[in-house]
């Protein structure tokens, strides 16, 4: 594994993501981690609950990291596919 020159530095919200996880939309289950951003393979709408508890529908283009702190991605109302959470 390559050396990480940034070990020991404080993270800020504007830093790039350090990991990626597959998101399975669910109307009942929160994500394992709050995201820094979302990415989708197939464009469409993603219904989310943001960190402050707001539920909203967001249009996301494929291949773009959409910066948004999300605690849940809802199955109902989500049409985008291949959703990844960036943390």
N, C-alpha and C positions, 0 to 999 in steps of 0.2 A: 504494500500500500504506500502511495506517495506521502511525503511529509506534508503536514498541514501548517503552513506558515502563520495561520490566523488563530491557532490554539491559544487560549487565554485572553483573547480580545473580547470586549463586551459586544453583544449583538444589539442591533437597533432595528426598528421596523423597516427601514429602507434597505437593509442588507439583502443580498440574494438568498434564495431558499437554500437550505442545506439537505433537504430530503424531499422525496416525492412518494405519495401513496395513492393507491387506487381508491376511488370513491364509489361506493354503492349507494345510490339514492334510497332514502328511507323516510317514511312519514312518522316513524316512532323512535328512531335511534340517532343520536348525535354522532358526529365524527370522532375518531379517536384523538384527534389533535385539531385545534383551531388553526386555520390556514393563514398563510401570508398572501396566497393567490390561488386561483383556480386555472386549470388548463383543460381544454376539451379537444378531442380528436374530430368530432362531428359537431358543427356549429348548431346553436339553437338556444333555447331558453333554459335557464337553470333557476329553479326556485330555491332560495336559500334563507336560512336564519343567520343574521349577522351577529357579531359578538355582543352587540347591545340588545339583541332580542328582536330586532326588526325582521319581519318576513317580507321578502320582495322577489319579484321575477327579474332576472338579469339576462340580457342577450349577450352571449359570448361567442366570439369568432374562433374558429379552429386554429390551433397552434400559437395562440397568444396567451401569455401569462396575465390574467385579469386580477389586479391586486385588490383583494377583498378579504377581510377577516370573517371567516364563516365557521359556524359551529354545527350546522346541519345543512345537508342538501336533500331536498324533498323529492320523493318519487312522483307525487302528484304535481303536475305543472312543469316537470323537467322533460325537455325534448332533446337536449344535447346528449351526445354519447361519448364514451371513452373519457370520463371525467377523472382528473387527477388533482389531488390537493398538494400544494407546495408549502412546505414548512421550513 
